[in-house]
Amino acid sequence: MHKKSDMNEYGNFRPISILPAFWKILEYLIKTKLVGYKESKLLHGFRKKKSTVTVMLEPVEAFDNLEEVIVICLDWMKVFVRVSYEKLILKLED
């Protein structure tokens, strides 16, 4: 890599390393093999082309295809407000 003026002098060049590029390629190859092997088809978070929208569309598509659909709705609103902190502290101390 040329640093300054005269290109005929050895001292005007800085060395470059291809090592980071090699490790990036190796990391990519390993990642593509492992991700495809380990990912669950039910997992939508942290996956390429998946999101909270795609997870909500699955029951709708199943319903449209006349498949059996079971939906369970939980209301987690203010769930921690109802916790008895005295009992929680006693449990944590045990």
Summary of the structure (lengths in Angstrom):
residues: 94
radius of gyration: 27.8
end to end distance: 63.8
largest distance: 78.6
contacts: 127
relative contact order: 0.05
helix: 48%
strand: 2%
